Structure formats: structure tokens, C-alpha cells
Amino acid sequence: MSVPRVALTVDLVVLTVREQRLCALTWMRDREPYRGCWSLPGGFIQLDEDLPVAAARVMDEKAGLADVRIHLEQLATFGYPDRDPRQRVVSVTYLGLAPHLPASSRAQVTWKPVDVLLDLEENAFDHRRILRDGVERARSKLEYTSLAAAFCPPEFTVAELRRVYEIVWGTPLDPRNFHRKVTGSDRFLVPTGTTTTRDGGRPARLFRRGSAVQLHPPMLRPGA
């Protein structure tokens, strides 16, 4: 019996907040198929690579983010037969989150707002579907985990953290209610003992990410 040949790739959904919008890193394809269309950074896995190693290589080669502190986790596997017109390809996708990621020096790589990308008809492969799943994963994880702090600098204010939730969820939040919830969540935030005026107005307390992985109680989206 012949063994079918199936190619394996990794694709990256890398999200950050830029200019007060949730943005994804995109790669403009310069060859067929889908020449001139946006795609997610990705590449074929080499025979001697484990999946995390391949994801790190693509992060370096395509995204140019090898030395950047970033949260990276496996998102999902996409493998329906017609997702790549060249051959049967299975993609293992990763979700990356980090604050203030820099612009890339590569001409083909750029940050684009997520809402703009999801409205575009022209996209490569099934990457709009992968992006949509990655964004929903990020939104849901903000409810039950401390992952929102991955979008923040090492020290941040409650207002800066609230803005992350508002941008990722796409909805405004009540400042007082939010402050009460995040400061009351067990081991979510740790006071640094210092303040800042970078938000404007009165000095605001600075916090850092605590040891909590799961939030107790969770931060549920409005209307969830």
C-alpha cells in the first residue's frame, strides 16, 4: 500500500496593540499561489525540526522577531484537503502575543489592524479563518487567564491594562468596575510601590504581572 505524501507547515498568528488597535503581523506573498495577497507568516517544517523549533525559526526568518519577548502557544491544526492548491498541506498554527512589537525591516512584512484583515476578500489559503480563530482564542483567554498582561510592558497601570481588554474585546469597560475586579483577582497584579503620570492626571499606581495563571474570579466579557 502506498503512503500518501502530506506536507507540514507552521503558521503564526502574532498579535499586538499598535496605535490603540489590535494588529496582526502579515506577510505579502510575492509568488504564486495567491501572489499579491496577504498571508500569515509561515513556512514548511524541515525534517530535523520539532514543531516549537520550526515556529521559532519562522518567527525569526519571516517575522524578524527572534530576540523579542513573546508569549507563544499552539493554537490549532488545519488540515482539510483543499486548503492549499499546490498539494495536500497540514498546518500547525501558533498564537503569539506581546506588547509594542516593533515594525519589521522586511518590505513584505507589516502590521495590519485585525478588523481590516478580516474584512478583506483577498487573502492567501485559509489564513483569514486561522486569524479569526487566533483572535477568538486571545479574546477568550483574557477572560480566564492572566494573558492580558502579555500585551503590557513589565510595569503598567490598571488603566493601561483596561485599555488592552477594551482593544482586544472591542468594547468599552467601566473603569471603576474593572479596577475592582482586576485588583481583587487572586495573584493577578502585584503592586510595585511606585507611581507614574504617563496616563495624565494624578499619579497612578504601577503593577506587574503576578504569579496567577488562571484568574479567580474570571474577567467575563460584557454580554458573555
Secondary structure, 3 states (H helix, E strand, C coil): CCCCCCEEEEEEEEEEEECCEEEEEEEECCCCCCCCCEECCEEECCCCCCHHHHHHHHHHHCCCCCCCCCEEEEEEEECCCCCCCCCCEEEEEEEEECCCCCCCCCCCEEEEEHHHHHHCCCECCCHHHHHHHHHHHHHHHHHHECHHHHHCCCCECHHHHHHHHHHHHCCCCCHHHHHHHHHHCCCCEEEEEEEECCCCCCCEEEEEECCCCECCCCCCCCCC
